[in-house]
Amino acid sequence: MDSINRNQPEENRENLQASGAIKKMKELVDKAPNCFFCTHMAEGGPAGARPMNVRKVGDDGSLWFLSASDSHKNEELQKNPVVELYFQGSQHSDFLQLTGFASITTDRKRIKELWEPILKTWFTEGIDDPRITVIKVEPSNGYYWDTKHGNAIAGVKMMIGAMLGKTLDDSIEGGLTL
């Protein structure tokens, strides 16, 4: 039996580095700004995972989040700054996994830049809530799964492939090195 990759008549793998990796990462995070933000316990305990919203992606590929100083996440990051982020933009594409290092700051200028009123749900004293911290994640590497030409073309290719008994899924995937 052939593997799915040998059945694929088109090239479906492209590893990206530096500016190409940052461009792909920004494209996918723009489609899916919410992720699972996963921390690792320093003692080897289970990882913590929680949904988080990326407030901004910097030109250098850094991702910015707002978090409460008294959260489990901040406590875990102080023990071990390694994080993994998992994004899913749609049912069949726009997937992204990133590994990086997180740092925590209370930079008021950055908080004001990332703030929007709905965040008062978590920071009840508003933009001046003393519990607000900024988490900066600097990704080092990752992996993406996407389509080359968008979901509509991918869907048509999948239907044609099913009728012909061929793997025509328009997929593209690869490693990201930032």
RAJO-V23540 format. One record per helix or strand of 2 or more residues. SS is the DSSP state (H for helix, E for strand). FROM is the first residue (numbers start at 0). TO is the last residue. If there is no record, write none. Layout:
ss=SS from=FROM to=TO
ss=SS from=FROM to=TO
This chain:
ss=H from=3 to=6
ss=E from=15 to=16
ss=H from=17 to=30
ss=E from=33 to=38
ss=E from=47 to=52
ss=E from=55 to=56
ss=E from=62 to=67
ss=H from=71 to=78
ss=E from=81 to=87
ss=E from=94 to=104
ss=H from=107 to=113
ss=H from=116 to=120
ss=H from=125 to=127
ss=E from=131 to=146
ss=H from=150 to=163
ss=E from=170 to=176
